[in-house]
Structures are given as structure tokens and as C-alpha cells.
Amino acid sequence: MRKQQLLLLVLLTCCLTRSGAQDLTVHVLDQNTKMPVADALVRLHYGCWHSVRPVELKQKTDASGIVVFHSLSIGPREFCVFPDYTFEAQEQQFAFTSPEVASTYGGHSGHVFSSLPGDVTFHVRRLSLSERIRNFLRYD
């Protein structure tokens, strides 16, 4: 009975590792001080440049300026990750898409990746209140 359980565990592990789901680690650093930014909201959108975004994930960075999105997969729709609108980033966004489609996103700002796991870093500065109001009016 013990060998059957061990075999089942090995088969289950192999199936799970072949699922294609991987983690994406996002680092947020202050562009002036190069220190980690805690409690920064990071957004992940499926369907980067489409008007309808069916899924949006949000997480805040920990004390070391890191957030990890678990179990992501690059499927038929791309996804983009970027800091919340209270920050301006040197890198506009990072896009993740299939290798077949990656070349079509060359004209967009940011960087395009076609594999996971991923590790990206944003260098940000906090927007002033007036800049945040302008952004809010522009996007909503």
C-alpha cells in the first residue's frame, strides 16, 4: 500500500509541474533612493491593450517591496503587470504573452516576455495629489 501511495504522489507531482502555471515576482523600488517600496499596489490585467479586461488581480508589496502572483500561465490572452496609478514608473508595464504573439507587441511601451516564471522590477516615484487627480480623471 505504501508503494502505491508513493507512486500516486510522484504521478501527481509530475502532472502539476507540467500544467504551465508559474509564479511572477514583482519588485517595486523607489527610483531616487533605490529602496524597496512597501504597500505599493501592483495590478495584473489579462488582456493588456483590450478595452474589456475580464480579470484584474491586485496585490500590495510586502516590507521588502516584493509581491508574488502565483499560478499564472501564458495562455491565449496576454497579461500585463504595472504599479497602481498612485505611482509613475520608469517602465510603463511588462507584458507576458505566447511566443507566437510576442512579436506583434513590439510597438507598445514596456517589455514583452514570452515565458514564465518571471521576475520584473519597477522603479517608481509617488505622484503628487494633483497628478493622481489628473490620472483618475483620465482613466475613469
C-alpha positions as CSV (number, residue, x, y, z in Angstrom):
1,M,0.0,0.0,0.0
2,R,2.8,2.4,0.8
3,K,4.4,1.9,-2.7
4,Q,1.0,2.8,-4.3
5,Q,0.8,6.0,-2.3
6,L,4.3,7.0,-3.3
7,L,3.7,6.2,-7.0
8,L,0.5,8.3,-6.8
9,L,2.3,11.2,-5.2
10,V,5.0,11.1,-7.9
11,L,2.4,11.0,-10.7
12,L,0.5,13.9,-9.2
13,T,3.7,15.9,-8.8
14,C,4.6,15.3,-12.5
15,C,1.1,16.4,-13.6
16,L,1.1,19.5,-11.6
17,T,4.6,20.6,-12.8
18,R,3.5,20.2,-16.4
19,S,0.5,22.5,-16.1
20,G,2.4,25.5,-17.3
21,A,1.3,27.7,-14.3
22,Q,4.2,29.6,-12.9
23,D,4.9,32.5,-10.5
24,L,5.6,36.1,-11.3
25,T,7.7,38.1,-8.8
26,V,7.4,41.9,-9.0
27,H,9.9,44.2,-7.2
28,V,9.0,47.9,-6.6
29,L,11.9,50.2,-5.8
30,D,11.9,54.0,-5.2
31,Q,13.7,55.5,-8.3
32,N,15.5,58.1,-6.2
33,T,16.6,56.1,-3.1
34,K,16.6,52.6,-4.7
35,M,14.9,51.4,-1.5
36,P,12.0,48.9,-1.6
37,V,8.5,50.4,-1.6
38,A,6.2,48.7,0.9
39,D,2.4,48.6,0.5
40,A,2.6,49.6,-3.2
41,L,-0.4,48.3,-5.1
42,V,0.5,46.2,-8.1
43,R,-2.1,45.4,-10.8
44,L,-2.2,42.5,-13.2
45,H,-4.6,42.7,-16.2
46,Y,-5.4,39.9,-18.6
47,G,-5.9,41.5,-22.0
48,C,-3.4,44.3,-21.8
49,W,-4.5,46.5,-24.6
50,H,-8.1,45.5,-24.9
51,S,-11.0,47.6,-23.8
52,V,-12.5,44.7,-21.9
53,R,-10.3,43.3,-19.2
54,P,-12.2,40.3,-17.7
55,V,-9.7,39.7,-14.9
56,E,-7.7,42.1,-12.8
57,L,-5.6,40.9,-9.9
58,K,-4.3,43.3,-7.3
59,Q,-1.7,42.8,-4.5
60,K,0.3,45.0,-2.3
61,T,4.1,44.7,-1.9
62,D,5.5,43.4,1.4
63,A,8.0,45.3,3.6
64,S,10.8,44.3,1.1
65,G,8.9,45.8,-1.9
66,I,8.0,42.4,-3.3
67,V,4.7,40.8,-4.5
68,V,4.3,37.4,-6.0
69,F,1.5,36.4,-8.3
70,H,1.1,32.6,-8.0
71,S,0.0,30.1,-10.6
72,L,0.0,32.3,-13.7
73,S,0.0,30.8,-17.2
74,I,0.6,32.4,-20.6
75,G,-2.4,31.4,-22.5
76,P,-4.4,32.7,-25.4
77,R,-4.6,36.1,-23.8
78,E,-1.6,38.1,-22.7
79,F,-1.4,39.8,-19.3
80,C,0.3,43.0,-18.2
81,V,1.6,44.0,-14.8
82,F,2.1,47.6,-13.6
83,P,2.1,49.7,-10.4
84,D,-1.1,51.4,-9.3
85,Y,-1.9,54.9,-10.6
86,T,-0.5,56.5,-7.4
87,F,3.0,55.8,-8.8
88,E,4.8,56.8,-12.0
89,A,7.1,54.0,-13.2
90,Q,10.2,54.3,-15.4
91,E,9.0,51.1,-17.1
92,Q,5.4,51.6,-18.2
93,Q,4.4,48.0,-17.9
94,F,5.6,44.5,-18.5
95,A,3.5,42.2,-20.9
96,F,3.5,38.4,-20.9
97,T,2.3,36.6,-24.0
98,S,2.8,33.5,-26.0
99,P,6.0,33.3,-28.2
100,E,3.9,33.3,-31.3
101,V,2.2,36.6,-30.5
102,A,5.2,38.4,-28.8
103,S,6.5,40.0,-32.0
104,T,3.2,41.8,-32.6
105,Y,3.6,43.8,-29.3
106,G,6.8,45.4,-30.3
107,G,5.3,48.9,-30.7
108,H,3.9,49.1,-27.2
109,S,5.7,50.7,-24.3
110,G,7.3,48.4,-21.8
111,H,8.9,45.0,-22.2
112,V,7.3,41.8,-23.6
113,F,8.1,38.4,-22.2
114,S,7.0,35.0,-23.6
115,S,7.9,32.7,-20.7
116,L,7.3,32.2,-17.0
117,P,8.4,32.2,-14.2
118,G,9.2,35.9,-14.4
119,D,11.0,38.4,-12.2
120,V,10.4,42.1,-13.0
121,T,11.4,45.4,-11.3
122,F,9.7,48.7,-11.3
123,H,11.5,51.9,-10.4
124,V,8.8,54.3,-9.3
125,R,8.1,57.7,-7.8
126,R,5.0,58.6,-5.9
127,L,2.7,61.0,-7.8
128,S,1.5,64.2,-6.2
129,L,-2.1,64.7,-5.3
130,S,-2.8,66.9,-8.4
131,E,-1.1,64.3,-10.6
132,R,-3.2,61.5,-9.1
133,I,-6.4,63.5,-9.7
134,R,-5.4,64.1,-13.3
135,N,-4.8,60.3,-13.7
136,F,-8.1,59.5,-12.1
137,L,-10.0,61.8,-14.4
138,R,-8.1,60.4,-17.4
139,Y,-8.8,56.7,-16.7
140,D,-12.3,56.8,-15.1
